[in-house]
């Protein structure tokens, strides 16, 4: 006979992963402020292997509209610049021979609305993932009845899964609301 805790822990672990994936997805959405995490998807060719920019350079934000990238090796300057130009971040790098600057243009109202839509879609995907984890846990509990689990224990387990589900849905809503506020703040 399987324990209710097994199903609850499994569901909570999946829900936690969904929330952390949402955090990563929203971090890569540019909200008008310089954030080094928008460079996470960019890969640089470093002696035959593809690595993130933060693995070959110091990335900083000297002000709210600028990202500064200073490669640790001078030979990497051109590689980093090429990777930035070929990436989908849509910002042209400026190179002064030692440091690469990315100056973020101000967002238009239309672009802000599109970013909010994109963030909302990411939040919705996370909610679907949380709901799927809840459904899998409840199905597992229902099958456990056939293996000899008492029905009242199964019902209590379902209620616990629902409480965990509600907690994570609320957390997703809070993360989305914060990102929406960040995007819409001019």
ABEGO torsion letter per residue (X at the ends): XBBAAAAAAAAAAAAAAAAAAAAAAAAABBAGBBBAAAAAABBBBBGGBBBBAAAABBBBBABAABBBBBBABAAAAAAAAAAAAABAAGBBBBBAGABBBBBBBBBBAAAAAAAAAAAAAAAAAAAAAAAAAAAAAAAAAAAAAAAGBBAAAAAAAAAAAAAAAAAAAAAAAAAAAAAAAAAABX
